Amino acid sequence: MIPLLSKTLTIPSLPLRCSTRLTLTPHSLFTRFTSTPTPTQTRPMSSDSIQRVFQLKLDPLTGNSEWVIIEDGNKEEEETFKSSSNALLATTSYLDMLNDDTRNRAFREAIDKTITKPCHVLDIGAGTGLLSMMAARAMGTCDDSKKGMVTACESYLPMVKLMRKVLNLNGMGKNVKIFNKRSDELQVGVDIPSRADVLVTAKLFVISKVSEILDSELLGEGLIPTLQHAHDMLLVDNPLTVPYRATTYGQLVESTFLWKLHDLSNNEEEASDGIHLVPAGLDTILRVQAKQHPMHCDAISKEINLLSEPFKIFEFDFWKRPDSQGDSKLLIKATNDGRIHAVVSWWILQLDSEGTIFYSTAPRWITSPIATYTGNWCDHWKQCVWFIPGEGIPISKGEEVHLHAVHSDTSVSYNLATQATEIRECDSIAGDSHLTLCPERIAIYGDRKWRSCMLTALKNLLQARVHPLCVVADNSVFLSLLVSHLSKTSNVIALFPGLRERGVQYLKAVADANGITADRIEVFQKKKYLTLNDTKQKKVDLLIGEPYYYGNDGMLPWQNFRFWKERTMLDSVLAEDVLVMPCKATLKACAMSLPDLWKSHRCLSKIEDFDHSIVNNTLGACGDLPAPLEGPLLPFFIWQCGETKELSETFTIMEFDLSKSIGPCYGKAQVEFTEQGMCHGFVLWIDWVMDAKNSVVLTTGPDERYWKQGVKLLSQPVAVGGRGSSTGNCCSTLLEASFDPSSGELAVKHVWS
């Protein structure tokens, strides 16, 4: 997976009228624009317009990219799209969402209840067209249904192509009018003949996950601006809407795990390496982003101390124009003693106006009648966590907490205070010296065990070098500071491919506090690779990395082999006896029972009686696939994947020698099952061997909650058991894997025995 971005792209050399919204999916970056026959004229999109998508393919091993154009309306381009669309959207949450039976049923019931006569229905963010087909079918049961119409608006061209196929497969190609536009590009009198009577919506556009209008935060994907424009320009007064209302709720919690995900300053005090990534007085120089972070909080429910009853925060009515700004001031009474580390929030949809159909993202511990846990684990909507700065706020049972919640067009923030504390807000830093990292990376940098391993490995490396030239090949600000701290005679060059100038400013800000002069670490800011001219003809003695690349936290584990690729490209400047850290990587795996994850990624058939089987290949379905098709490898935090069970011991598939140039690798392992159960797939990860003696090994396996693992789901679950079992279940399998250095892809196959 690659980092989530949204920015404006200008392409002056192309004679095209462009829409400048860019959307980055886990494997590709897309922008959509419209080409017209007369490029010098600006006019509304018509039937002779050609829809195109720029797809930016990124190479995870180099960070390089190339543009590929997907064009609509051209048969040759359509065939190109068809041949290249295998698992195109596999790492989005479309499949997971469409496998959510509770959600689908709730929308169908609400649409059937709301649409009782012929009307004009507008579906914003139509996706596969499921809600559009529900609306068309509901009107089909009305008298004189020919007077009704359904307008489906979907801005993402690959999804528009899928929608057309789904509509045609279900005989609804003529019942739904599709527009490959954002809803704020639709015009009454140009695109649609009149304002719509009914609004149905479940999503807006695609990013690294399914970017629902209703995302985990509720507002994060443009709910308010979308509704505002729709009410201003596209809907009649007092329209009918599905959903009817959304309400956000929250709860104050204490959790050491959540605290470690954001408070680096206090957590790194226990480290023994002498490095201060967050020096005194610079508390926010390295921090998480001040926003709500999505998380499956049920996975840590046993580690959470609930400090309040649930409380209502905001209410948003879809049937009327929302305000851009809003706030809510609440007085919350503590129900337990503890320290407030976070606000956990969720939302509840009321889909019908009467208040009889609901859908909730509440955690399992909530027992309200309308918010009761649905029983289906799903990955597309989680709870949200807002971190309270620092060590949190101490609270006693019965004490009152003042909570001030504020929402903008796209986000929600919280300020908390008690009688004994001032309002707790996220401080800001002037200038560009601060860095924002994901919560898991903050926790890693604050982890005493991890830092101790790095300290030991680096000390071992430095013992053999007196005046070393050390190159930090990744984005590790920690290793840059540590090597300079441990070796006063070293020269350090940090490549910082994802940080560049931000890395320079950060190091300048924290150097003095770490006893290092700013000139001890040189940040290489050229776009080309390091040469001997850059090192003043001195060969590199140490090449090190964690490895960590900024913004790539969600990638598959082996895609951090960018470090290996960097080592290869730097070969001409490396000394013959160069020491590389990590020097080796090991591909580990374990067979597991993953019933919730498998169900959420199984092949689609009929959804509320609408056939969706045609989308399985593009969405990367992993279950119920016909032979010889197999699902892709996908990154997940296994500990957040609902019900899980290990069915085998951890085993090694193959090893990678990072001290040598990158090359193809192959390995296999005979897997012996040790537990009885249903095997849904294999979980794979990388163990990083930091020194040649194998004395320091950093694992990123399922027990390590700060790293994602790769998951290979089976086409069909298989009943397994240990040898000697009387059940007759499968007791072993052969797992094979091959690594392609040209793409960074890992192929995994299995043969049952």
N, C-alpha and C positions, 0 to 999 in steps of 0.2 A: 504494500500500500504506500502511496506517496502523499505528501502533505496537502492539506486542504487550503486552497487559495481562491481568492475572488478579486479580479482586478480588470482594468480596462486595457484592451488591445487595440492599437491603431495600426492599420496596414495601408499606408498611403499609396502604395504602388498598385493596389488592386482596384480596378474601376467598379467598385461595388458599394451599394448602400448597406451599411453594417449596423447590426445590433451589437453593442460592445460588452454584453455580460459574458464573462468567462466562467465555465464550470469545470472543476477538476474532479474526475472520478479516480478510483484507486489505481487505475492503470493508464488513464488518459485525461487530457485536458481538452475541453470542448468550448468553442464559441460558435454561435449561430449568426448567420447574416443572410440577407436576401439580395440576390442578383437580379437586376431588372434589365430589359433590353436596351434602355436608354440610361446609361449610368450617370449622365450629367443632370438628369431630372430626378427629383424626389417625389414619389407618388405612392399612394397606398398599395400594399401588396395585392396583386391580382392573380388570376388563374395562370397567367403566363410567367409568373415569377418562379425562380428556381431556388429551392431551399438548400443551403449547404451548411455543413458543420466542419470546422477545423478540429481535428483530433490530434492532440499533442501527445505522442508516445514518448515516454521517459524510460531511459535505460537505468535501472536501479544500481548497476555496477559502476556507472560513470557519471550519472547525473545529466548526461547529454539528452537531447530531445530532437525529434523531427516531427514536422507537420504532415498529416494525411488528411485529405478532404473526403468527407462523406457527403454525397449529393443526392437530393431527392428529385425524382421525376426523370431520371435517366436510367435506362435498362442496364447498361453496362455497369454504372455505379451501383445499381441495386444488387447486381450479382457480386460485385466486389464486397459490398457490405455484408451480403449473405454469407460469403465464404470466410469473412474475417470476424464475424460476430459471435463466434463460439465463446461462451462465457464472458461476453463483453461487459455484462453488468453483474458478474458473479459476486463481487465484493461490495455491492450496494445491498440494501435491505429490501428490495422489491420482492424477492422470493419469500423472505421471511414474513413480510406483511401480507402477501396474498395467501400464505398458509395459515394465517390467523383466523380461524373459523369464527371465533367470538366477535371479532371486529366486522367480518364480512356479513355475518347474520344480523348484527345490530344495524348496520347501514341499510341492508335490504329491508328490514322491518320498518325502519324509519321512513325510507323512500316510499314504500308501498302505502304507508299511513299518510304521508304528506301529499303525494301526487294522486289526486282523486278525480281529476278532470283534465282535458287537453290543455296544455300550456307550453310556454317556452322555458326550457330548463338549461341552465348554464353550469357546466362542470369545469371547474378551474383546477388545472393540474390533473388531467384525466388519466394519465398513466396508461394502463392496458385497456382503458375504456370500461372497466367494471361498473362504476357508478352510472356512467352514461347508459349502458345497456339496462341496468336496473330501472333507470328513469324511463327509458323508451318502453320497456316491458310494462311498467306500471301504467303508462298512458295507453298502451295497447289494450288494456282491459276496460278503458273508459269508452263511453259512447262518442262517436264522431272523433276518433283518435287522430284522424288525418290532419286535424287543425293544430296538433301539437308538434313541437320540434325540440331536438336536443342539440346543443352546441357544446362540443368538447374542445377545450383549450389546453394544449400541451406544448411547452417551449422546447422540449428536448427531442431532437430529431430521431435518434435511435429508438426512443420509446414511441414516437409517432409511427414509425415503421411497424413496430410490434402491434400497436393498437389497430392499425388497418388490418393486419392479419387476423387478429382476434375477432374484430367486428365481422369480417368476411366469413370466418370460420363458423360464426354463430348466426349467419344470415342477417346481420344488422348493419351491413355496409351502407345501406341507403337510409337507415334510421337515425344516424348520428352524423352531424356535420363537423369535421375535424379542422382545427386551425393550429398550425405549427407556429404559435406565437405565445409570448407572455400575455397574461390577461390585460396588463396595462397597455398593450399594443392593439387590442381589439377596439373597433370603432362601430358604434351603432349607425346604421345607414350606409356603411361601407362593407363591413364584414358580416354583420348580422342585421336583419331588417328592423328589429325592435328590441327594447329592453327586455330582459328575462324576468319571468315571474317567480322562478325558483332557482336557488343556488344550491348545488351540491359540491362538496369538496373534501378531499382527504389528503391532497398533496399538491406541491407547487412545482418543484424542479429537482433535478438529481445532482447531488454532490457525492461525497465519499460514502455516504450512506443514503438511504432514501430520505431526501430532504423534504419531509412533509411540511405543509403549512403547519400541521400539528406535529412539530418535532417534540423531543423530550422536554424542552424548555417551554414549549407552546409558541413563544414569540420568535424563536431564533431564525425561522425561515420565512419571515416576511408576512405573518398573518395579518397584522394591523394595516400596513400599506396596501396589501392585496384587497382586504375588505373595504378599505376607504375608497379605493379607485372603483371597485365594483359597485358600491352604493352610489358613488357620484356619477358614474358614466354608463354602467351596464345593467343595473337592476331597477325594477319599478319601485315605487314607494311601498314600504311595508311588505317586502317580499317574503315568501316562504323559504326557509333554509334548512338544510341537513348538513352539519349539525345545527342545533338551535342555540346552544350555549356551551361555553367551556368555563370551568371554574378551577382555579389553582389552589392547592392546599399545601401546608408545610408543617414541619415538626422539628423541635429543637432536639439535638442528639449529642451525646458524648461518645467518642470513638478514637482510641489511640491510633488505629489504622488510618482513619481519615486525617487525623492531625499530622501524621508523618507524611502525608501526600502534599503538604503545602508549607509546613513550618521548617524550612531548612536551617534557619538561623539557630534555633534552639536545639534541633536534633544533631547538628554537626558539632556541638560542644562536646559530645562524648567521643569524638574521633581523636585518635592519638597521632595523627600525621602532621599536625601543626599548620594545616591549611585552613584558611577561612574564606570560603566561597561567598559568604555573606558577612563581611566585617561589621563590627559594632558601628552603629550610626548609619549604616547602609542597608537597613533591614529589607528593603524591597528591590535591591539591585539584581537579585536573581530570584524569580518568583513564578508562581502560576498565574495564568491570566485571571483577572477578576471577573469571573462569569460563573454561571451554573454549569457544572460538569456532569454529563450523563453517566450513570452507573447502575448496575443491578444491585441494589442495596439489600435485597433478600440474601445475597451471598455472604453478607457480613452481619446478618441480623443478630447472631449470637454474641457479636462483639460490640453491639450498640446498646448504650444505656439511654432509654427514652426519657427526656427531661421535660416534656410537655404533652398535653393532648394535641391532636391535630387541630389546625386553625385555618380558616379561609383567608386567602390573600387577595386574589383578584377574581373578577367575574367578567367575561367577555361574551356579549350577545352577538351572534352572527347575523341576526335579522335587522340590526341597526348599525349605523356607521360608528366605528369605535374612535376614541380619542387617541391621539399620538402619545400623549404623556398621561401618567396617572400615578397616584401614590396611595398607600394604605398604612395607617398608623394603628398598631395593635398593642394591647397590654396583655401579656401572656403570663400566666401563673405557672411556676415550676412545679412539677409533680414528683421530682426526685432531687437529691443532692447530686452534684457533679460539676463538670466543666463543659460549657457549650463550645463544641468544636465545629459544628456545622449546622446548617439548615437543610434538611432533606425535604424536597418538594415533589409534587406530582399533580396531575390534572384529571378531571372527570368530565367527560362529554355527556351532555344531555342532548340526545339526537332528535327528539320530537318535542313539540311545543307543550304537550300535556305533561311531560316529565315521567314517562313510563319506560323509556328505553335509554340505557346508560352504557358507557364504556369507560373503564377506569384504568389508569396506570399506577394505582396505589400499590405499595408493597404489601406483602402477605399479612403483615401484622395488623393492618387496618381492618376493622370489623364493621364499619358503617354499612348499612344495607345497600346503599347505592355505590359503595366503593369496595365491596368485597372482592378479594382476589379471584380472577376468572378461572384459575386452574391451568391455564395454558402459558407456559414459558414462551416468551418471544423476545427477539433481539432488537426490533425496530423502535420500540418505545421503552425507555427505562425511566427510573426516577432521576432527579437532579440533585446535585450536592453543591451548596454554596459554603465555602470555607470561611470560618471566622478567623481574622488575622491573628498571628502570634500563637500563644499557648491557649487561646480561648478565653471564655469568661466564666469565672467561678460562680456557682449559683447554689442556693439552698432551697429545699422543699418549701413551697409556699411563697417564695420570693417572686416579685413581679419583674418581668423583662419588657422593656420598651422596644418594639420592633417597628422599624420604618421601612416599608417595601416601596420601591420606585420602579416603574416600568417605562421604557422608551418604545420606539417603533419595533425594536428587535430584541430587547433583552430586559431582564429583571435583575435588580440588585437589592441588597439588604444592609441596613445599619441596625446594630443592636446596642442596648445599654441597660444597666441596672442602676440602682441608687448608688452603688459603690463604684461604678465604672462610667467612663465617658463613652460617647458613641464610638463604636468600633467600625472604622471604615478602612478600605484599602488605600494606603498612602501612595502617592505618586512621586516619581523622581524627575527632576528637570533634566533635560538633555536626552542623549541617546545611549547612555552607558548601561542601562539595565537590560537584562535578558529575560525573556518569558519562555519557560519550559513547560512541558506537560507534567501533570501531577506525579506520574510514575517516575519520571527522570529526577524530579525534586526529591522523591523518597529514596531513590538509589543514591544520590549524592549525600543524603543524610544518614545512610545506613552504615553503621559502624563496621559490620562484618565485611561488606563490599569494599569499603575504603581500606580496611586492614589488608585485604587480599591484594589490592592495587599497590599499597605501600610495600608489602613484602616482595612482590614480583619486581617492582622497579628497583628496590634496593639490590636484589640479586643481579639485575642487569648492570647496574652502575658499578658493581665491584670490579668488573673487568675493564673499566674504562676510566682514564685519568682526565682527559680534556675532551669529552665527547661532543660531537655534533649530533644533536637529537632532533628528529623530525616527528612532530605530532601529526599523523596523517588524517585524523578525523576532526570532529568538532569538540574535542574534550578540553574545556577550559580547566578542568580539574587536573588532568595529567600535565598540562602546560605549566601550571603553577607548581605541581608536586616535583617534577623533575628539576625545575629551577631551584626549588627549595632544598632538595636533597644534594644536588651537585652544584656547588658555587662556581665551579670552573667550566660548567657546560655552556654550550651555545644552543639555544632552542629556536627552532623554526616551526611555527604552527601554521598548518595549511588552512584550517578552518573553512572548508569549502562551502558550508552553509551559513557561516557567520560573517566572514570578511571584516568589514569596518565595524560592525557591532561587537565582534570579538576584540578588536583593537581598543575600542572605547571601554569595554568592560575590564580588560586587563589593566589599563591605565588607572581605572578607578580603584581597583583592589590591590594593586601591586605593593604599595607602601605598607598596607596592613599585613601583608604576607612577607615582609622583609625582603622584597625583590625590587630592584630598580626596573623601571619601565623598559629600558633598552636591553634587558636580559632575554626577552622573548620577542622575536621578530615574527609578525604575522605576514605571511606570503599572500599578497593581494593581486598578483597577476593571474590572468585567466588560463595561461598555458601551464604546462607542467614544470616543476622545478628542474633547473639545469645547474651544471657546475659553475656557470657564471654567477648564478644566484648564491651559491655557497662559497664563493671566492676560491674555487678550485679544490675545496676540501670535500672529501667523501663523507657520506653519512654513516655514523657509527651505530646509532640507535634509531629504529623506526618503531613507533609505538602508537597505540590507539586503544580505546576501551573494548570494541569499537562502537562509536556512536555518531550518527549523522543527523544534524538538526532537521526536525520536521518529518523524519522517517520513522517515528515511533510505532506506527501501525503496520509496518511492513512485515512480510514473512521473515523468520529469523535468519535464513541464509542470504537474504538480500543485503545484510550487513557485510557480505563478502566484497562490498565496495572497497573495504580496507585491503583485501587481497589484490584487487584490481589496481588500487593505488600503488601497492608495493611493486607490482609488475611494471607499471608505467614509470616508476622511479628507479628502475634497475640500473640505469647508466650512472646514477649518482650515488649508489650504495657501495660501501666498502665490501671487499671480499669476505670479511669476517663480521659483517653487519649482524647485529642482534635484533630480532623482530619480536615484538610483543603486541598481541598474542602470537605465539609461534605455531600453534596448531588449533584446529577446530574439529570437533567430533559431532557427527550427526547422530542424535539419540532419538529413540522412539519408544512408545508404549501402546499396546492395544487397550482400547477403552470402550466402555458402555456409555453412550452419549444419546440417550433417547430423546431428550428435549431438543438438542441441536439438530439431530437427524430429522425429526418431525418438521422442524421449521425450514428445512432445506430439501425436503423430498419433492419429487416431481409433482407438478400441478395437473389435475385432470379437470373436473368441473367445480367451479366456484359458484355457489348459489345457482346451479344449473347452467352456468355459462362455461363453455369449454375453453380452457387456457393451456392445453397441452402443447400448443405451438410455440410457447414462449420458453419452454424449459431449457433448451440449449443455450439461448442467449443469457438467461438469468443464472446459469450455472447450477442447475438442479443437481443434487448429489444422491438423492434416493430414488428408488424405483426406476432407474435408467435402464433402457433396453441395451443389451450387449451389442457391440463392444464399447459403448460410450461409458466414460467415467467422469465424475465430477472433479472440479479443480481443487487444488490445495488452497485453503483459506486461513487467514490469521484470526485468532480468537484468544481472549483471556479465558482459559479453560475453567478457572475457578468461578467465572461468572456465567457459565453455560448450563445452569440448572442442574439436573441430576447427572452425576458422573460416577464412574467406578472403574478402577484399574483392573484389567483382566490378565495382565502379564507383568513380568519383571521388566525394568528398563533395559533396553538392549542397544548395542552400537551397530549402526548400519555401515558407516564408512568414516574415514578420517581425511582431513585436508591439511596439507603441509603449507602453511602460510609463509614459511621462510623461503620458499621457491616461487617461481612465476606461476600465475594462475593457469589451470589447465582442466580438461575434462576429468571427471571422477565417476567411479562406479563402485557400488557396494551392495551386499546382500546379507540378510540375516535370517536364520530359522527362528521363528517366534514360537515359544512354548507357552501355552495358556496355563495360568496358575489358579485362576478363579472361574467359577461357573457363572454364565450370564449371556446376555445378548451383546455381541460385538458390533458396534456401529461404525467403527473406524479406527484410525491410528493417529496418535498425537506425536508430532515431531518437533524437535528443538535443537539448538546448538549449545554445546559445552565449549567454552573458550579456555584453552590451555595456555596460561600466561607465561610459563617458563619451560625451558628444555628438560628440566628434571621432573616435570609433571607434578610439582609440589603445590602449585596454585592453579586451581581449576574453578572457573566461574560458570555455574549452570544457569540456564534460562528455562528450566523445565516447569511443569504444571504446578509444582509446589512453590515456585517463585512468582509471587503475584504482581510483580512490577514489569513482567515481560509477557508479550503475546507468544503463543505457540502456533505452529502450522497444523492444520487438521485435514486429514484425508478421509472423507466419509465414504462408506461402502455403498454400492448400488442397492444392496439388500442386507439387512442385519443377519448375522450368522450366530446360531447358538453354539457356544464354546464351553469347554471344560478341561480340567487338567487330565493328564494321562492316568489311566487306571479308573477314570470315572465310568460308572455303569450306565450313564445316560445316553451314550452313543454320540455325544456332541463332538464337534471338531476340536482336536486338541493341539494342532499346530498349523502354521502357515509360513510360506516363504515370502519375505518382503525384499524387494529390489528397488534400488534408487540410483539415478544417474544425474549428474550435474553438468549443465551446459554453460561453459564460461562465456560464450558469445552473447547470451541473453540473461544469465543469472538465474535461469529457471531450473527447478528440481522436478524430475519426473519420478513418480512412485508407482510401482505395480506390486500386486500380491498374487500368490498362487496357493489355493487351499489344498491341504493334504489330508 
